[in-house]
Structure formats: C-alpha cells, structure tokens
Amino acid sequence: MEQTNRADQEPLTEFTERYRALARQLADIGFVARGSVISTTTTCSSKGCHCRTDPARRHGPYWQLSRSSGGTTRTRRLSEAEAALYQAWIGNRRRAEALLDELEALSVQAADLVLAGQTDPTTGPSPRQAKPG
C-alpha cells in the first residue's frame, strides 16, 4: 500500500516543484508596464524641407508610449532612454503573463489529480477520500 501511495503522489509532487520554479521566475521579473512603444517619423510644414520629398529623410524617430486606460487610449512622447525602459518593462509584463498562464495550467492539472482522490499537500486528504465517521 505504501508503494502505491508514493506512486500516486509522484505526479502531484512534480507539479508542485514545477509550480514553485515558475513562481520563483515570476518573483524575479521586476517592474512591468502595460502598452506599446512605437517609433514614428514625421514631415514638417516647411515647403522646402527634405522630409517632404524623401521619406527616408523624415524627421525623427520620435518614441511614443501608447496604452489604454479606462477605455481611452493615451499616448505619451518618450525620450530614447524612456523608450528603452518601457520596452523592457512591457517585455517583463508579457513574460509575467506567460508565466501566470503556465501556473494556471499546472493548477488545473493538479486539481484533476487532487479531485480524483489524491491528497492535497496543502490541505490534507481530499473530501472524496474522507470516510464517514
């Protein structure tokens, strides 16, 4: 019986170890930001300027952060250094979201095992395993 119980616990233990490893990665991500950083070039209003005749010689690049807040899209002009910072933080957010998706998928798989009669290491025996008194 001991051997069977150990074999039953092994998949749940693997899920728990993977979950903790992902949680450690999530804790190490750093600052996050929502939105997109874009680079634009523009033409000016001077009739003799090179930007009007040659698209490769437009003014810029100008960096912008675009994000939605409360149903409204907000755009903010950025310096090159700010653009690099926001690009890194937006990348961190995307990585955090991917890690959360993985954590959720592992949780669903672990729930299937626990609800099938396995013991949950955080709460003890599953209600399905409990025998009436």
DSSP file (Angstrom, degrees, kcal/mol; ACC not computed):
  #  RESIDUE AA STRUCTURE BP1 BP2  ACC     N-H-->O    O-->H-N    N-H-->O    O-->H-N    TCO  KAPPA ALPHA  PHI   PSI    X-CA   Y-CA   Z-CA
    1    1 A M     >        0   0    0      0, 0.0     4,-2.2     0, 0.0     5,-0.2   0.000 360.0 360.0 360.0 -39.3    0.0    0.0    0.0
    2    2 A E  H  >  +     0   0    0      1,-0.2     4,-2.0     2,-0.2     5,-0.2   0.892 360.0  52.3 -59.6 -41.0    2.9    2.4    0.8
    3    3 A Q  H  > S+     0   0    0      1,-0.2     4,-2.0     2,-0.2    -1,-0.2   0.901 109.3  48.9 -63.6 -42.5    4.3    1.8   -2.7
    4    4 A T  H  > S+     0   0    0      2,-0.2     4,-2.3     1,-0.2    -2,-0.2   0.910 110.0  51.1 -64.6 -43.5    1.0    2.7   -4.3
    5    5 A N  H  X S+     0   0    0     -4,-2.2     4,-1.8     1,-0.2    -1,-0.2   0.894 110.1  50.0 -62.2 -40.9    0.6    5.9   -2.3
    6    6 A R  H  X S+     0   0    0     -4,-2.0     4,-1.3     2,-0.2    -1,-0.2   0.902 110.6  49.1 -64.1 -41.6    4.1    7.0   -3.2
    7    7 A A  H  < S+     0   0    0     -4,-2.0    -2,-0.2     1,-0.2    -1,-0.2   0.872 110.3  52.0 -65.6 -37.1    3.4    6.4   -6.9
    8    8 A D  H  X S+     0   0    0     -4,-2.3     4,-0.6     1,-0.2    -1,-0.2   0.852 110.4  48.7 -66.2 -34.3    0.1    8.3   -6.6
    9    9 A Q  H  X S+     0   0    0     -4,-1.8     4,-2.5     1,-0.2     5,-0.2   0.725  91.8  80.3 -78.4 -23.2    2.0   11.3   -5.0
   10   10 A E  H  X S+     0   0    0     -4,-1.3     4,-2.3     1,-0.2     5,-0.2   0.901  91.8  46.6 -57.9 -48.7    4.7   11.5   -7.6
   11   11 A P  H  > S+     0   0    0      0, 0.0     4,-2.3     0, 0.0    -1,-0.2   0.916 114.2  48.7 -61.3 -40.2    2.8   13.4  -10.4
   12   12 A L  H  X S+     0   0    0     -4,-0.6     4,-2.4     1,-0.2    -2,-0.2   0.885 110.0  51.9 -66.0 -37.8    1.5   15.9   -7.8
   13   13 A T  H  X S+     0   0    0     -4,-2.5     4,-2.5     2,-0.2    -1,-0.2   0.898 109.0  50.5 -63.7 -40.9    5.0   16.4   -6.4
   14   14 A E  H  X S+     0   0    0     -4,-2.3     4,-2.4    -5,-0.2    -2,-0.2   0.911 110.7  48.9 -63.6 -42.0    6.3   17.1   -9.9
   15   15 A F  H  X S+     0   0    0     -4,-2.3     4,-2.6     2,-0.2    -2,-0.2   0.915 111.4  50.2 -62.4 -42.2    3.5   19.6  -10.5
   16   16 A T  H  X S+     0   0    0     -4,-2.4     4,-2.4     2,-0.2    -2,-0.2   0.911 111.0  48.1 -63.6 -43.5    4.3   21.3   -7.2
   17   17 A E  H  X S+     0   0    0     -4,-2.5     4,-2.0     2,-0.2    -1,-0.2   0.919 113.8  46.6 -63.5 -43.8    8.0   21.5   -8.0
   18   18 A R  H  X S+     0   0    0     -4,-2.4     4,-2.4     2,-0.2    -2,-0.2   0.902 111.5  52.7 -64.4 -40.7    7.3   23.0  -11.4
   19   19 A Y  H  X S+     0   0    0     -4,-2.6     4,-2.4     1,-0.2    -2,-0.2   0.924 110.0  47.6 -60.3 -46.4    4.8   25.4   -9.9
   20   20 A R  H  X S+     0   0    0     -4,-2.4     4,-2.0     2,-0.2    -1,-0.2   0.876 110.2  52.4 -65.3 -37.1    7.4   26.6   -7.4
   21   21 A A  H  X S+     0   0    0     -4,-2.0     4,-1.8     2,-0.2    -1,-0.2   0.917 111.7  46.4 -64.2 -43.0   10.1   27.0  -10.0
   22   22 A L  H  X S+     0   0    0     -4,-2.4     4,-2.3     1,-0.2    -2,-0.2   0.895 110.0  53.8 -65.5 -39.5    7.7   29.1  -12.2
   23   23 A A  H  X S+     0   0    0     -4,-2.4     4,-2.0     1,-0.2    -1,-0.2   0.874 106.8  52.1 -63.5 -36.9    6.7   31.2   -9.1
   24   24 A R  H  X S+     0   0    0     -4,-2.0     4,-1.1     2,-0.2    -1,-0.2   0.905 109.1  50.0 -64.6 -40.8   10.4   31.9   -8.4
   25   25 A Q  H  < S+     0   0    0     -4,-1.8     3,-0.5     1,-0.2     4,-0.3   0.907 109.7  51.4 -62.4 -41.1   10.8   33.1  -12.0
   26   26 A L  H >< S+     0   0    0     -4,-2.3     3,-1.2     1,-0.2     4,-0.3   0.889 106.6  53.7 -63.1 -39.8    7.7   35.3  -11.6
   27   27 A A  H 3< S+     0   0    0     -4,-2.0     3,-0.3     1,-0.2    -1,-0.2   0.758 107.8  51.9 -66.6 -24.3    9.2   36.9   -8.4
   28   28 A D  T 3< S+     0   0    0     -4,-1.1    -1,-0.2    -3,-0.5    -2,-0.2   0.398  81.9  95.4 -93.0   2.5   12.4   37.8  -10.3
   29   29 A I    <   -     0   0    0     -3,-1.2     2,-0.2    -4,-0.3    -1,-0.2   0.902  69.6-157.5 -65.9 -43.8   10.7   39.6  -13.2
   30   30 A G        +     0   0    0     -4,-0.3    -1,-0.2    -3,-0.3    -2,-0.0  -0.640  45.3   0.7  98.5-160.7   11.0   43.2  -12.0
   31   31 A F        -     0   0    0     -2,-0.2     2,-0.3     1,-0.0    61,-0.2  -0.276  64.3-160.2 -67.8 150.3    8.9   46.2  -12.9
   32   32 A V        -     0   0    0     60,-0.1     2,-0.3    61,-0.1    58,-0.2  -0.923   8.1-171.3-129.7 155.1    6.1   45.8  -15.5
   33   33 A A        -     0   0    0     56,-1.2     2,-0.3    -2,-0.3    60,-0.2  -0.985  17.0-132.9-143.6 153.3    4.2   48.2  -17.7
   34   34 A R        +     0   0    0     -2,-0.3     2,-0.3    59,-0.1    56,-0.1  -0.813  61.9  42.0-104.1 145.8    1.2   48.0  -20.0
   35   35 A G  S    S-     0   0    0     -2,-0.3     2,-0.3    55,-0.1    32,-0.2  -0.778  78.0 -73.4 125.3-165.2    1.1   49.3  -23.5
   36   36 A S  E     -A   66   0A   0     30,-2.5    30,-3.0    -2,-0.3     2,-0.5  -0.990  24.7-142.0-136.7 143.4    3.2   49.5  -26.7
   37   37 A V  E     -A   65   0A   0     -2,-0.3     2,-0.3    28,-0.2    28,-0.2  -0.928  27.1-177.8-105.1 127.5    6.3   51.6  -27.6
   38   38 A I  E     -A   64   0A   0     26,-2.7    26,-2.6    -2,-0.5     2,-0.5  -0.905  20.9-142.0-126.0 154.7    6.3   52.8  -31.1
   39   39 A S  E     -A   63   0A   0     -2,-0.3     2,-0.3    24,-0.2    24,-0.2  -0.959  25.3-179.5-114.2 130.3    8.7   54.8  -33.2
   40   40 A T  E     -A   62   0A   0     22,-2.8    22,-3.1    -2,-0.5     2,-0.3  -0.903  17.2-155.0-128.2 157.4    7.4   57.4  -35.7
   41   41 A T  E     -     0   0A   0     -2,-0.3     2,-0.3    20,-0.2    19,-0.2  -0.919  18.3-162.0-123.5 156.2    8.8   59.8  -38.2
   42   42 A T  E     -A   59   0A   0     17,-2.4    17,-2.5    -2,-0.3     2,-0.4  -0.888  17.7-129.0-135.7 164.0    7.1   62.9  -39.4
   43   43 A T        -     0   0    0     -2,-0.3     2,-0.1    15,-0.2    15,-0.1  -0.882  28.5-138.7-107.6 148.2    7.0   65.5  -42.1
   44   44 A C        -     0   0    0     -2,-0.4     5,-0.0     2,-0.2    -1,-0.0  -0.333  21.5-109.4 -98.3-177.0    7.1   69.2  -41.2
   45   45 A S  S    S+     0   0    0     -2,-0.1     2,-0.4     3,-0.0    -1,-0.0   0.462  78.7 114.3 -94.6  -1.6    5.2   72.1  -42.7
   46   46 A S    >   -     0   0    0      1,-0.2     3,-1.2     2,-0.1     6,-0.2  -0.580  59.2-148.8 -72.8 124.3    8.2   73.7  -44.3
   47   47 A K  T 3  S+     0   0    0     -2,-0.4    -1,-0.2     1,-0.3     5,-0.0   0.813  93.8  45.4 -65.8 -31.5    7.7   73.6  -48.1
   48   48 A G  T 3  S+     0   0    0      4,-0.0    -1,-0.3     3,-0.0     2,-0.1   0.390  84.9 122.0 -93.3   3.8   11.4   73.3  -49.0
   49   49 A C    X   -     0   0    0     -3,-1.2     3,-1.4     1,-0.1     4,-0.5  -0.395  66.9-129.7 -73.4 144.3   12.3   70.7  -46.3
   50   50 A H  G >> S+     0   0    0      1,-0.3     4,-1.9     2,-0.2     3,-0.6   0.702 100.5  74.5 -61.9 -22.1   13.8   67.4  -47.5
   51   51 A C  G 34 S+     0   0    0      1,-0.2    -1,-0.3     2,-0.2     7,-0.1   0.750  90.1  57.1 -68.3 -22.3   11.3   65.5  -45.4
   52   52 A R  G <4 S+     0   0    0     -3,-1.4    -1,-0.2    -6,-0.2    -2,-0.2   0.805 115.8  32.6 -78.5 -29.2    8.5   66.2  -47.9
   53   53 A T  T <4 S+     0   0    0     -3,-0.6    -2,-0.2    -4,-0.5    -1,-0.1   0.684 119.5  46.6-102.3 -20.8   10.3   64.7  -50.9
   54   54 A D    ><  -     0   0    0     -4,-1.9     3,-2.2     1,-0.1    -1,-0.2  -0.903  59.1-164.3-128.9 103.7   12.3   61.9  -49.4
   55   55 A P  G >  S+     0   0    0      0, 0.0     3,-1.2     0, 0.0    -1,-0.1   0.787  91.7  62.2 -57.0 -28.0   10.5   59.5  -47.0
   56   56 A A  G 3  S+     0   0    0      1,-0.3    -5,-0.1     0, 0.0    -2,-0.0   0.671 102.3  52.3 -70.8 -15.6   13.9   58.2  -45.8
   57   57 A R  G <  S+     0   0    0     -3,-2.2    -1,-0.3    -7,-0.3    -5,-0.1   0.062  78.8 134.8-110.5  24.0   14.8   61.7  -44.6
   58   58 A R    <   -     0   0    0     -3,-1.2     2,-0.2     1,-0.1   -15,-0.2  -0.240  65.0 -91.2 -65.9 162.7   11.7   62.4  -42.5
   59   59 A H  E    S-A   42   0A   0    -17,-2.5   -17,-2.4    -8,-0.0     3,-0.2  -0.515  74.5 -13.0 -76.7 142.2   12.2   63.9  -39.0
   60   60 A G  E     -     0   0A   0      1,-0.3   -19,-0.2   -19,-0.2     2,-0.2  -0.831  39.8-123.5 128.9-167.5   12.6   61.5  -36.1
   61   61 A P  E     -     0   0A   0      0, 0.0     2,-0.4     0, 0.0    -1,-0.3   0.368  46.9-175.5 -78.3 151.0   12.4   58.9  -34.9
   62   62 A Y  E     -A   40   0A   0    -22,-3.1   -22,-2.8    -3,-0.2     2,-0.3  -0.969  16.1-139.5-114.6 132.2   10.1   60.0  -32.2
   63   63 A W  E     -AB  39  78A   0     15,-0.8    15,-2.9    -2,-0.4     2,-0.4  -0.720  21.2-177.2 -96.3 140.2    9.2   57.5  -29.5
   64   64 A Q  E     -AB  38  77A   0    -26,-2.6   -26,-2.7    -2,-0.3     2,-0.5  -0.992  21.4-145.4-137.1 144.7    5.7   57.1  -28.1
   65   65 A L  E     -AB  37  76A   0     11,-3.0    11,-2.4    -2,-0.4     2,-0.5  -0.946  20.8-170.5-104.1 125.8    4.1   55.0  -25.4
   66   66 A S  E     +AB  36  75A   0    -30,-3.0   -30,-2.5    -2,-0.5     2,-0.3  -0.975  15.7 154.5-119.5 127.1    0.5   54.1  -26.2
   67   67 A R  E     - B   0  74A   0      7,-2.7     7,-3.9    -2,-0.5     2,-0.4  -0.993  37.9-120.7-150.4 156.2   -1.7   52.4  -23.7
   68   68 A S  E     + B   0  73A   0     -2,-0.3     2,-0.4     5,-0.3     5,-0.3  -0.812  29.2 174.1-100.1 135.5   -5.4   52.1  -22.9
   69   69 A S  E >   - B   0  72A   0      3,-3.2     3,-1.3    -2,-0.4    -2,-0.0  -0.940  69.7 -13.5-144.0 117.5   -6.7   53.3  -19.6
   70   70 A G  T 3  S-     0   0    0     -2,-0.4     3,-0.1     1,-0.3    -1,-0.0   0.840 128.5 -52.2  63.2  33.4  -10.4   53.3  -18.6
   71   71 A G  T 3  S+     0   0    0      1,-0.2     2,-0.4     0, 0.0    -1,-0.3   0.472 119.8 105.7  81.9   1.7  -11.5   52.8  -22.2
   72   72 A T  E <   -B   69   0A   0     -3,-1.3    -3,-3.2     2,-0.0     2,-0.5  -0.947  67.7-132.4-117.0 134.1   -9.3   55.6  -23.5
   73   73 A T  E     -B   68   0A   0     -2,-0.4     2,-0.4    -5,-0.3    -5,-0.3  -0.731  24.2-163.7 -84.3 128.7   -6.1   55.3  -25.4
   74   74 A R  E     -B   67   0A   0     -7,-3.9    -7,-2.7    -2,-0.5     2,-0.4  -0.934   3.7-165.1-115.9 136.6   -3.4   57.5  -24.0
   75   75 A T  E     -B   66   0A   0     -2,-0.4     2,-0.4    -9,-0.2    -9,-0.2  -0.968   5.2-175.6-124.0 136.9   -0.2   58.4  -25.9
   76   76 A R  E     -B   65   0A   0    -11,-2.4   -11,-3.0    -2,-0.4     2,-0.2  -0.997  25.0-124.6-133.8 133.7    2.9   59.9  -24.4
   77   77 A R  E     -B   64   0A   0     -2,-0.4     2,-0.3   -13,-0.2   -13,-0.3  -0.547  33.2-163.6 -75.8 142.0    6.1   61.1  -26.1
   78   78 A L  E     -B   63   0A   0    -15,-2.9   -15,-0.8    -2,-0.2     2,-0.1  -0.891  19.1-121.6-126.9 153.6    9.2   59.5  -24.8
   79   79 A S     >  -     0   0    0     -2,-0.3     4,-2.5   -17,-0.1     5,-0.2  -0.402  42.6-101.5 -78.1 170.5   13.0   60.1  -24.9
   80   80 A E  H  > S+     0   0    0      1,-0.2     4,-2.0     2,-0.2     5,-0.1   0.895 124.7  49.9 -62.2 -39.6   15.1   57.3  -26.3
   81   81 A A  H  > S+     0   0    0      2,-0.2     4,-2.1     1,-0.2    -1,-0.2   0.907 111.2  48.4 -66.2 -41.7   16.1   56.2  -22.8
   82   82 A E  H  > S+     0   0    0      1,-0.2     4,-2.8     2,-0.2     5,-0.2   0.896 109.2  53.9 -64.7 -39.3   12.5   56.2  -21.6
   83   83 A A  H  X S+     0   0    0     -4,-2.5     4,-2.5     1,-0.2    -2,-0.2   0.915 108.6  48.7 -60.8 -43.6   11.5   54.1  -24.7
   84   84 A A  H  X S+     0   0    0     -4,-2.0     4,-1.9     2,-0.2    -1,-0.2   0.908 112.2  49.5 -62.9 -41.9   14.2   51.5  -23.8
   85   85 A L  H  X S+     0   0    0     -4,-2.1     4,-2.3     1,-0.2    -2,-0.2   0.943 112.9  45.4 -62.3 -49.2   13.0   51.4  -20.2
   86   86 A Y  H  X S+     0   0    0     -4,-2.8     4,-2.8     1,-0.2     5,-0.2   0.871 109.3  56.0 -65.5 -36.4    9.3   51.0  -21.2
   87   87 A Q  H  X S+     0   0    0     -4,-2.5     4,-2.0    -5,-0.2    -1,-0.2   0.916 109.9  46.4 -60.7 -41.5   10.2   48.3  -23.8
   88   88 A A  H  X S+     0   0    0     -4,-1.9     4,-2.1     2,-0.2    -2,-0.2   0.924 114.0  47.3 -66.0 -43.9   11.9   46.3  -21.1
   89   89 A W  H  X S+     0   0    0     -4,-2.3     4,-2.0     2,-0.2   -56,-1.2   0.863 111.1  50.8 -68.1 -35.7    9.1   46.7  -18.7
   90   90 A I  H  X S+     0   0    0     -4,-2.8     4,-2.1   -58,-0.2    -1,-0.2   0.896 109.9  51.2 -67.1 -39.5    6.5   45.8  -21.3
   91   91 A G  H  X S+     0   0    0     -4,-2.0     4,-2.2    -5,-0.2    -2,-0.2   0.891 107.8  53.0 -61.3 -40.0    8.6   42.7  -22.1
   92   92 A N  H  X S+     0   0    0     -4,-2.1     4,-2.6     1,-0.2    -2,-0.2   0.900 107.7  51.3 -61.5 -41.0    8.6   41.8  -18.4
   93   93 A R  H  X S+     0   0    0     -4,-2.0     4,-2.6   -60,-0.2    -2,-0.2   0.917 109.0  50.0 -63.6 -42.9    4.8   42.1  -18.3
   94   94 A R  H  X S+     0   0    0     -4,-2.1     4,-2.0     1,-0.2    -1,-0.2   0.905 112.0  48.2 -62.8 -40.5    4.4   39.7  -21.3
   95   95 A R  H  X S+     0   0    0     -4,-2.2     4,-2.4     2,-0.2    -2,-0.2   0.903 110.7  51.5 -65.5 -40.4    6.8   37.3  -19.6
   96   96 A A  H  X S+     0   0    0     -4,-2.6     4,-2.5     1,-0.2    -2,-0.2   0.909 109.6  49.7 -62.6 -42.0    4.8   37.6  -16.3
   97   97 A E  H  X S+     0   0    0     -4,-2.6     4,-2.0     2,-0.2    -1,-0.2   0.894 110.5  50.1 -64.5 -39.3    1.5   36.9  -18.2
   98   98 A A  H  X S+     0   0    0     -4,-2.0     4,-2.0     2,-0.2    -2,-0.2   0.904 111.2  49.1 -65.0 -41.0    3.1   33.8  -19.9
   99   99 A L  H  X S+     0   0    0     -4,-2.4     4,-2.7     2,-0.2    -2,-0.2   0.907 109.5  51.7 -64.8 -41.3    4.2   32.5  -16.5
  100  100 A L  H  X S+     0   0    0     -4,-2.5     4,-2.4     1,-0.2    -1,-0.2   0.885 107.8  52.7 -62.6 -38.1    0.8   33.1  -15.0
  101  101 A D  H  X S+     0   0    0     -4,-2.0     4,-2.2     2,-0.2    -1,-0.2   0.913 110.8  47.2 -61.9 -42.4   -0.7   31.1  -17.9
  102  102 A E  H  X S+     0   0    0     -4,-2.0     4,-2.4     2,-0.2    -2,-0.2   0.907 111.1  51.4 -65.5 -41.7    1.7   28.2  -17.1
  103  103 A L  H  X S+     0   0    0     -4,-2.7     4,-2.1     1,-0.2    -2,-0.2   0.903 110.7  48.9 -61.6 -40.9    0.9   28.4  -13.4
  104  104 A E  H  X S+     0   0    0     -4,-2.4     4,-2.2     2,-0.2    -2,-0.2   0.916 109.9  50.7 -66.0 -42.4   -2.8   28.2  -14.1
  105  105 A A  H  X S+     0   0    0     -4,-2.2     4,-2.0     1,-0.2    -2,-0.2   0.910 111.3  48.6 -62.2 -42.2   -2.4   25.3  -16.5
  106  106 A L  H  X S+     0   0    0     -4,-2.4     4,-2.7     1,-0.2    -1,-0.2   0.891 109.2  53.8 -63.3 -38.8   -0.4   23.4  -13.8
  107  107 A S  H  X S+     0   0    0     -4,-2.1     4,-2.6     2,-0.2    -2,-0.2   0.892 107.2  50.6 -63.5 -39.8   -3.1   24.2  -11.2
  108  108 A V  H  X S+     0   0    0     -4,-2.2     4,-2.0     2,-0.2    -1,-0.2   0.922 112.2  47.0 -63.5 -43.9   -5.7   22.7  -13.5
  109  109 A Q  H  X S+     0   0    0     -4,-2.0     4,-1.6     1,-0.2    -2,-0.2   0.907 113.3  48.4 -64.9 -41.1   -3.7   19.6  -13.9
  110  110 A A  H  X S+     0   0    0     -4,-2.7     4,-2.7     1,-0.2    -2,-0.2   0.892 108.7  54.3 -66.4 -38.6   -3.0   19.4  -10.1
  111  111 A A  H  X S+     0   0    0     -4,-2.6     4,-3.2     1,-0.2     5,-0.3   0.899 104.3  55.0 -62.0 -40.0   -6.7   19.9   -9.4
  112  112 A D  H  X S+     0   0    0     -4,-2.0     4,-1.0     1,-0.2    -1,-0.2   0.915 111.4  44.7 -59.2 -42.3   -7.6   17.0  -11.6
  113  113 A L  H  <>S+     0   0    0     -4,-1.6     5,-1.7     2,-0.2     3,-0.2   0.927 115.3  46.7 -66.7 -44.8   -5.2   14.8   -9.6
  114  114 A V  H ><5S+     0   0    0     -4,-2.7     3,-1.6     1,-0.2    -2,-0.2   0.928 113.3  48.1 -64.5 -45.0   -6.5   16.0   -6.2
  115  115 A L  H 3<5S+     0   0    0     -4,-3.2    -1,-0.2     1,-0.3    -2,-0.2   0.703 101.3  66.0 -71.3 -18.1  -10.1   15.7   -7.2
  116  116 A A  T 3<5S-     0   0    0     -4,-1.0    -1,-0.3    -5,-0.3    -2,-0.2   0.441 134.2 -81.6 -81.1   1.0   -9.5   12.2   -8.5
  117  117 A G  T < 5S+     0   0    0     -3,-1.6    -3,-0.2     1,-0.3     9,-0.2   0.481  86.8 133.7 117.0   3.7   -8.7   11.2   -4.9
  118  118 A Q      < -     0   0    0     -5,-1.7     2,-0.4    -4,-0.1    -1,-0.3  -0.409  61.1-100.1 -80.9 163.2   -5.2   12.2   -4.3
  119  119 A T        -     0   0    0      6,-0.2    -1,-0.1    -2,-0.1    -4,-0.1  -0.698  26.0-135.9 -84.9 131.4   -4.0   14.0   -1.2
  120  120 A D  B >>  -C  124   0B   0      4,-1.8     4,-2.6    -2,-0.4     3,-0.9  -0.788  10.3-146.3 -84.2 120.4   -3.5   17.8   -1.5
  121  121 A P  T 34 S+     0   0    0      0, 0.0    -1,-0.1     0, 0.0    -2,-0.0   0.697  96.0  51.2 -64.0 -17.5   -0.2   18.6    0.3
  122  122 A T  T 34 S+     0   0    0      2,-0.1    -3,-0.0     1,-0.1    -2,-0.0   0.726 125.9  19.2 -91.1 -21.5   -1.6   21.9    1.5
  123  123 A T  T <4 S-     0   0    0     -3,-0.9    -1,-0.1     1,-0.4    -4,-0.0   0.471  99.8-123.2-128.1  -3.9   -4.9   20.7    3.0
  124  124 A G  B  <  +C  120   0B   0     -4,-2.6    -4,-1.8     2,-0.0    -1,-0.4  -0.612  69.1  10.5  93.9-157.2   -4.6   17.0    3.7
  125  125 A P  S    S-     0   0    0      0, 0.0    -6,-0.2     0, 0.0    -7,-0.1  -0.225  81.0-109.3 -61.8 146.0   -6.8   14.3    2.3
  126  126 A S    >>  -     0   0    0     -8,-0.3     3,-1.7    -9,-0.2     4,-1.2  -0.389  27.4-113.0 -69.4 151.8   -9.3   15.2   -0.3
  127  127 A P  T 34 S+     0   0    0      0, 0.0    -1,-0.1     0, 0.0     3,-0.1   0.798 118.5  60.4 -57.5 -27.7  -13.0   15.3    0.7
  128  128 A R  T 34 S+     0   0    0      1,-0.2   -13,-0.1   -10,-0.1    -2,-0.0   0.757 104.3  49.5 -70.5 -24.0  -13.6   12.3   -1.6
  129  129 A Q  T <4 S+     0   0    0     -3,-1.7    -1,-0.2   -11,-0.1     2,-0.1   0.731  85.7 105.7 -85.7 -22.9  -11.1   10.3    0.5
  130  130 A A     <  -     0   0    0     -4,-1.2     3,-0.0    -3,-0.1    -4,-0.0  -0.345  64.3-143.0 -62.7 132.6  -12.6   11.1    3.8
  131  131 A K        -     0   0    0      1,-0.1    -1,-0.1    -2,-0.1    -2,-0.1  -0.805  25.6-101.0 -99.2 137.9  -14.5    8.2    5.3
  132  132 A P              0   0    0      0, 0.0    -1,-0.1     0, 0.0     0, 0.0  -0.291 360.0 360.0 -60.3 141.8  -17.7    8.8    7.2
  133  133 A G              0   0    0     -3,-0.0    -2,-0.0     0, 0.0    -3,-0.0   0.345 360.0 360.0 -57.1 360.0  -17.2    8.6   10.9
